[in-house]
């Protein structure tokens, strides 16, 4: 078999896997609209709200009560998140919060929700 053909097939398989792993849903993750996210935050006293954006992004505004744990530091700081709470995650567009949910799920967290569309879809007031 042609060596270049094998390289091309391997490259295509890798690209498909990469795209799937980034965009596929996370089993058990609640994907909430802005209104749903606000309602669930208000109605859940046993919660923690995590902003997974980088500190420079947080300076532009954040949801009041959020703890900033950037995705770049997430694996090292998971111990800061109580396992007995419902974890609400958000980022800028919803991609990084899904990645954070995958990390938490692998660590045994089961009550996970994220803001679909990220803070760009947020209809509420932002703290500064």
C-alpha positions in Angstrom: 0.0 0.0 0.0 1.2 3.5 -0.8 2.9 5.3 2.2 1.3 8.7 1.3 -2.2 7.1 1.2 -1.7 5.8 4.7 -0.5 9.2 5.9 -3.6 10.8 4.3 -6.0 8.3 5.9 -4.4 8.8 9.3 -4.6 12.6 9.0 -8.3 12.4 8.0 -9.0 10.1 10.9 -7.2 12.4 13.3 -9.0 15.5 12.1 -12.4 13.8 12.3 -11.7 12.6 15.9 -10.4 16.1 16.9 -13.5 17.9 15.6 -15.8 15.3 17.1 -14.1 15.5 20.5 -14.4 19.3 20.6 -17.9 19.7 19.4 -19.7 16.5 20.7 -22.0 16.9 23.6 -21.1 15.9 27.1 -23.2 13.1 28.5 -25.3 14.4 31.5 -24.4 18.0 30.9 -27.4 20.3 31.0 -27.1 22.9 28.2 -29.1 25.9 29.4 -30.2 29.0 27.6 -29.5 32.3 29.3 -33.0 32.4 30.9 -32.8 28.8 32.0 -29.3 29.4 33.5 -30.6 32.4 35.5 -33.6 30.5 36.8 -31.6 27.4 37.8 -29.0 29.6 39.5 -31.7 31.4 41.5 -33.6 28.2 42.4 -30.6 26.1 43.4 -29.1 26.9 46.9 -26.6 24.0 46.5 -24.6 25.4 43.6 -21.2 26.7 42.6 -20.8 29.0 39.6 -17.5 28.7 37.7 -16.2 31.1 35.0 -13.6 29.2 33.0 -12.4 32.3 31.0 -8.9 33.7 31.5 -8.5 36.6 34.0 -8.1 39.2 31.3 -11.5 38.2 29.9 -13.1 38.3 33.3 -12.1 42.0 33.7 -14.6 42.8 30.9 -17.5 41.5 33.1 -18.7 38.4 34.8 -21.8 36.9 36.3 -22.0 37.9 40.0 -21.0 35.2 42.4 -18.8 33.4 39.9 -15.4 31.9 40.9 -12.8 32.2 38.2 -10.9 29.0 37.4 -9.5 29.4 33.9 -9.6 26.3 31.7 -5.8 26.5 31.3 -5.5 25.9 35.1 -8.6 23.7 35.5 -7.1 20.2 35.9 -4.8 21.6 38.7 -7.6 23.4 40.5 -10.4 20.9 40.3 -10.0 20.3 44.1 -11.4 23.8 44.7 -14.8 22.7 43.4 -17.0 20.9 46.0 -18.2 17.6 44.5 -21.5 17.8 46.4 -22.7 20.9 44.6 -24.3 21.4 41.3 -21.6 23.0 39.1 -22.7 25.8 36.7 -20.0 26.6 34.1 -19.6 29.3 31.6 -17.0 30.8 29.3 -17.2 33.3 26.4 -19.0 31.1 23.8 -19.7 27.7 25.5 -16.8 25.7 24.1 -14.4 25.9 27.0 -17.2 25.3 29.6 -18.0 22.0 27.7 -14.3 21.1 28.0 -14.3 21.9 31.7 -17.5 19.7 32.1 -15.6 16.8 30.5 -12.8 17.2 33.0 -15.2 17.3 35.9 -17.2 14.3 34.6 -14.0 12.2 34.5 -13.4 13.3 38.1 -16.8 11.9 39.1 -18.9 15.1 39.1 -22.5 14.4 38.0 -24.5 17.6 38.5 -23.2 19.7 35.7 -24.8 22.6 33.7 -23.3 25.2 31.3 -24.5 28.4 29.7 -25.2 27.6 26.1 -23.6 30.3 23.9 -21.5 31.4 26.9 -21.5 34.9 28.3 -22.1 36.3 24.8 -25.6 34.9 25.2 -26.1 36.2 28.7 -29.2 38.4 29.1 -28.6 39.4 32.7 -26.5 42.1 34.3 -22.7 41.6 34.5 -20.5 42.6 37.4 -17.2 44.4 36.9 
